[in-house]
């Protein structure tokens, strides 16, 4: 058989791919061991490595090479193995950012010495300082509630940190428990649950990947004694949106076993509206009721924050192109809200949004500078915010995009702000993105001091990740993050 240059090249590519797969397969148990034994969560530019397939690990490395310096498994696998040998305490480690820091440190520093320098606070601390645990109750089990459950189960580890203990719902049918479990198991937008789910009808529990979740039926937020289920000092996450003010949400605090409440919607009155990464440091021990603002507020505030800090925002308008929600009607029917009674599946529906005004609660320096509106569109998930801003100084498109890209990789808000530069991306490409908002660099428009910025966001999953981050801050269970910004 004659060997051609083409066949030789093809064989070489296959051999290279097989070698990379083997290294990715070798990395997976190291990532798992770091998490289960030491409480160390690893990622590549915010993209988690935990629970990923070999192909997913390779894709994460490919992403890093596309947006930053080249990153190979020959760089990352030795780093993870060396970190394991140093027996660290709980931490969150971005190995792509850590690798860049090592290149900046130069070749004269050994990998072990580098890790000891960068992660000194947790090196050798295995077993010395375990994270505290906080019980979490999900009040309501709709779109956000079920995604929060998935994230909390994913983060369960060895039981430290946030522990999902119960969900509270109104009983809808005799087979309510099995139907709730089925909705957790299967999702038309986000796919199947990553793991196993078992239902115990007698005990009224759902067992998801080792996390035992008590299902409690109640028609009132103030009538449950959670202590009878072994739950204490819990945070109730109210996903219903039924109560938005302090008086209504404080009903949860009347229940034995509850210490604090978090609302997954904008609050009314003087309730603290928290956007993780922006103003979560203001949460005090006396704040018993806190809100996580809206998905749109979470999406736009990080971008507005970095732009205002660098260029100054004089004013502007925020237009959101938002996927339809359960609040709308599938087919035309009565609705108390204007236009929302028209079919969500057939129409673009012009409606109001309070996100622009809500920005001021997280960024007081922008109070009164922004207006906003929204168009609901016939897609089930992923939305877009269009920021039309006037700045204090002129800006060039490429300069601004470079600045936003750098902020998304290495800035204080790298967990909240993502950046994409592709001529082919559409909304479904952002399903499951864990950032609050993703800047679409290809769509950026500048003209002197005028800026039009397009920000995608998964209004379900990305927002749920922000809610969990607020939960971690409320409970003080977030492990230290490395490398430090």
LINMO-V861348 format. One record per backbone hydrogen bond with DSSP energy under -0.5 kcal/mol. NH is the residue of the N-H (numbers start at 1). CO is the residue of the C=O. E is the energy in kcal/mol with one decimal. If there is no record, write none. Layout:
# LINMO-V861348
((NH & CO & E) (NH & CO & E))
This chain:
# LINMO-V861348
((4 & 2 & -0.6) (8 & 4 & -2.4) (9 & 5 & -2.3) (10 & 6 & -2.4) (11 & 7 & -2.3) (12 & 8 & -2.2) (13 & 9 & -2.2) (14 & 10 & -2.2) (15 & 11 & -2.4) (16 & 12 & -2.4) (17 & 13 & -2.4) (18 & 14 & -2.5) (19 & 15 & -2.1) (20 & 16 & -2.2) (21 & 17 & -2.6) (22 & 18 & -2.2) (23 & 19 & -1.9) (24 & 20 & -2.3) (25 & 21 & -2.7) (26 & 22 & -1.7) (27 & 23 & -1.4) (28 & 24 & -1.5) (29 & 25 & -0.8) (30 & 26 & -0.6) (31 & 27 & -2.5) (32 & 28 & -2.4) (33 & 29 & -2.4) (34 & 30 & -2.5) (35 & 31 & -1.6) (36 & 32 & -3.0) (37 & 33 & -2.5) (38 & 33 & -0.8) (38 & 34 & -0.8) (39 & 35 & -1.1) (40 & 34 & -2.5) (41 & 39 & -0.6) (41 & 91 & -2.7) (42 & 40 & -0.5) (43 & 93 & -1.9) (44 & 47 & -2.1) (47 & 44 & -1.8) (48 & 46 & -0.8) (49 & 42 & -2.2) (50 & 42 & -0.6) (52 & 49 & -1.5) (57 & 53 & -2.3) (58 & 54 & -2.1) (59 & 55 & -2.3) (60 & 56 & -2.1) (61 & 57 & -1.8) (62 & 58 & -2.3) (63 & 59 & -2.4) (64 & 60 & -1.9) (65 & 61 & -2.1) (66 & 62 & -1.8) (67 & 63 & -1.8) (68 & 64 & -1.8) (75 & 72 & -1.4) (76 & 72 & -1.7) (77 & 73 & -2.2) (79 & 75 & -0.7) (80 & 76 & -2.4) (81 & 77 & -2.4) (82 & 78 & -2.5) (83 & 79 & -2.1) (84 & 80 & -2.2) (85 & 81 & -1.8) (86 & 82 & -0.9) (86 & 83 & -0.6) (87 & 84 & -1.7) (88 & 83 & -0.5) (89 & 122 & -1.8) (91 & 39 & -1.3) (92 & 480 & -2.6) (93 & 41 & -3.1) (94 & 482 & -2.5) (95 & 43 & -2.2) (95 & 93 & -0.8) (96 & 43 & -0.6) (98 & 94 & -2.1) (99 & 95 & -2.2) (100 & 96 & -1.8) (101 & 97 & -1.8) (102 & 98 & -1.8) (103 & 99 & -2.1) (104 & 100 & -2.0) (105 & 101 & -1.4) (106 & 102 & -0.9) (106 & 103 & -0.6) (109 & 106 & -1.0) (110 & 108 & -0.5) (114 & 110 & -2.6) (115 & 111 & -2.4) (116 & 112 & -2.4) (117 & 113 & -1.9) (118 & 114 & -2.6) (119 & 115 & -2.8) (120 & 117 & -0.5) (122 & 119 & -1.9) (123 & 119 & -1.7) (124 & 86 & -1.6) (125 & 122 & -2.0) (126 & 87 & -1.7) (128 & 125 & -2.0) (129 & 125 & -1.1) (134 & 161 & -2.6) (135 & 232 & -0.5) (136 & 163 & -2.8) (137 & 235 & -2.5) (138 & 166 & -2.6) (139 & 137 & -0.7) (139 & 237 & -2.6) (140 & 138 & -1.0) (140 & 168 & -2.2) (146 & 142 & -2.5) (147 & 143 & -1.5) (148 & 144 & -2.8) (149 & 145 & -2.0) (150 & 146 & -2.0) (151 & 147 & -2.4) (152 & 148 & -2.9) (153 & 149 & -2.5) (154 & 150 & -2.3) (155 & 151 & -1.8) (156 & 153 & -1.3) (159 & 156 & -2.6) (161 & 132 & -1.5) (163 & 134 & -3.0) (164 & 162 & -0.5) (165 & 136 & -2.7) (165 & 163 & -0.6) (166 & 136 & -1.3) (167 & 214 & -2.4) (168 & 138 & -2.7) (169 & 216 & -2.3) (176 & 173 & -1.6) (179 & 175 & -1.9) (180 & 176 & -2.6) (181 & 177 & -2.4) (182 & 178 & -1.9) (183 & 179 & -2.1) (184 & 180 & -1.6) (185 & 181 & -2.0) (186 & 182 & -2.4) (191 & 187 & -1.8) (193 & 185 & -2.7) (195 & 193 & -1.7) (198 & 207 & -2.4) (200 & 205 & -2.5) (201 & 199 & -0.6) (204 & 200 & -1.4) (205 & 200 & -1.7) (206 & 213 & -2.4) (207 & 198 & -3.3) (208 & 206 & -0.7) (208 & 211 & -2.6) (209 & 196 & -1.9) (209 & 207 & -0.6) (211 & 208 & -2.3) (212 & 210 & -0.7) (213 & 206 & -2.9) (213 & 211 & -0.7) (214 & 165 & -2.8) (214 & 212 & -0.6) (215 & 204 & -2.8) (216 & 167 & -2.9) (216 & 214 & -0.6) (218 & 169 & -2.1) (218 & 216 & -0.5) (223 & 220 & -1.0) (226 & 224 & -0.9) (226 & 256 & -1.7) (227 & 256 & -0.6) (228 & 225 & -1.0) (229 & 226 & -1.9) (230 & 227 & -1.9) (231 & 226 & -1.7) (234 & 257 & -3.0) (235 & 135 & -2.3) (236 & 234 & -0.6) (236 & 260 & -2.6) (237 & 137 & -3.4) (237 & 235 & -0.6) (238 & 236 & -0.8) (238 & 262 & -2.3) (239 & 139 & -2.7) (239 & 237 & -0.8) (240 & 139 & -0.6) (249 & 245 & -2.3) (250 & 246 & -2.0) (251 & 248 & -1.1) (252 & 249 & -1.6) (253 & 250 & -0.7) (254 & 251 & -1.3) (255 & 252 & -1.7) (258 & 255 & -1.7) (259 & 234 & -2.9) (260 & 234 & -1.7) (261 & 288 & -2.7) (262 & 236 & -3.0) (263 & 290 & -2.5) (264 & 238 & -2.1) (265 & 263 & -0.9) (268 & 244 & -2.4) (271 & 268 & -1.1) (272 & 289 & -0.6) (274 & 272 & -0.7) (274 & 291 & -3.1) (276 & 274 & -0.5) (278 & 275 & -2.5) (279 & 275 & -1.6) (280 & 275 & -0.6) (282 & 279 & -1.5) (283 & 280 & -1.5) (287 & 284 & -1.5) (288 & 286 & -1.3) (290 & 261 & -2.5) (291 & 272 & -2.6) (292 & 263 & -2.9) (293 & 265 & -0.7) (298 & 294 & -2.3) (299 & 295 & -1.7) (300 & 296 & -2.3) (301 & 297 & -2.2) (302 & 298 & -0.7) (303 & 299 & -0.5) (304 & 300 & -2.6) (305 & 301 & -2.8) (306 & 302 & -2.0) (307 & 303 & -2.2) (308 & 304 & -2.8) (309 & 305 & -2.3) (310 & 306 & -1.6) (311 & 307 & -3.4) (312 & 307 & -1.0) (312 & 308 & -0.8) (314 & 312 & -0.6) (314 & 390 & -2.9) (315 & 390 & -1.2) (316 & 369 & -2.0) (317 & 388 & -2.2) (318 & 371 & -2.9) (319 & 317 & -0.5) (319 & 386 & -2.3) (320 & 318 & -0.5) (320 & 373 & -2.2) (321 & 384 & -3.5) (322 & 320 & -0.8) (322 & 375 & -2.3) (324 & 377 & -1.2) (324 & 379 & -1.5) (328 & 325 & -1.9) (329 & 340 & -1.3) (333 & 341 & -2.3) (341 & 337 & -0.5) (342 & 339 & -1.8) (344 & 329 & -3.1) (345 & 330 & -0.8) (346 & 343 & -0.6) (347 & 343 & -1.3) (349 & 347 & -0.6) (349 & 376 & -3.0) (350 & 348 & -0.6) (351 & 374 & -3.0) (358 & 354 & -2.4) (359 & 355 & -1.3) (360 & 357 & -1.1) (361 & 358 & -1.4) (362 & 358 & -0.8) (362 & 359 & -1.0) (363 & 359 & -3.4) (366 & 363 & -2.4) (367 & 364 & -1.7) (369 & 366 & -2.1) (371 & 316 & -1.7) (373 & 318 & -2.0) (374 & 351 & -2.2) (375 & 320 & -3.0) (376 & 349 & -3.3) (377 & 322 & -2.6) (379 & 377 & -2.4) (383 & 457 & -3.1) (384 & 321 & -2.3) (385 & 455 & -3.1) (386 & 319 & -3.3) (387 & 385 & -0.6) (387 & 453 & -3.2) (388 & 317 & -2.7) (388 & 386 & -0.8) (389 & 387 & -0.8) (389 & 451 & -3.3) (390 & 315 & -2.9) (391 & 449 & -3.4) (392 & 311 & -1.0) (392 & 312 & -1.8) (395 & 448 & -2.3) (400 & 396 & -2.6) (401 & 397 & -2.6) (402 & 398 & -2.5) (403 & 399 & -2.0) (404 & 400 & -2.6) (405 & 401 & -2.7) (406 & 402 & -2.2) (407 & 403 & -2.2) (408 & 404 & -2.1) (409 & 405 & -1.3) (410 & 406 & -3.0) (411 & 406 & -0.5) (411 & 407 & -1.4) (414 & 411 & -1.5) (416 & 413 & -0.8) (417 & 413 & -2.9) (418 & 437 & -2.5) (420 & 439 & -2.6) (429 & 426 & -1.6) (430 & 427 & -2.1) (431 & 428 & -1.3) (433 & 430 & -2.0) (436 & 416 & -0.9) (437 & 416 & -2.0) (438 & 456 & -2.8) (439 & 418 & -2.7) (440 & 454 & -2.7) (441 & 420 & -2.6) (441 & 439 & -1.0) (443 & 440 & -1.3) (444 & 441 & -0.9) (445 & 452 & -2.2) (447 & 450 & -2.1) (449 & 447 & -0.5) (450 & 447 & -1.7) (451 & 389 & -2.7) (452 & 445 & -2.8) (453 & 387 & -2.5) (455 & 385 & -2.8) (455 & 453 & -0.5) (456 & 438 & -2.8) (457 & 383 & -2.3) (459 & 457 & -1.2) (462 & 458 & -0.6) (463 & 458 & -1.3) (464 & 460 & -2.0) (465 & 461 & -2.2) (466 & 462 & -1.5) (467 & 463 & -2.2) (468 & 464 & -2.1) (469 & 465 & -1.8) (470 & 466 & -2.0) (471 & 467 & -2.5) (472 & 468 & -2.5) (473 & 469 & -1.8) (474 & 470 & -2.8) (475 & 471 & -2.2) (476 & 472 & -0.9) (477 & 472 & -1.9) (478 & 472 & -0.7) (482 & 92 & -3.2))
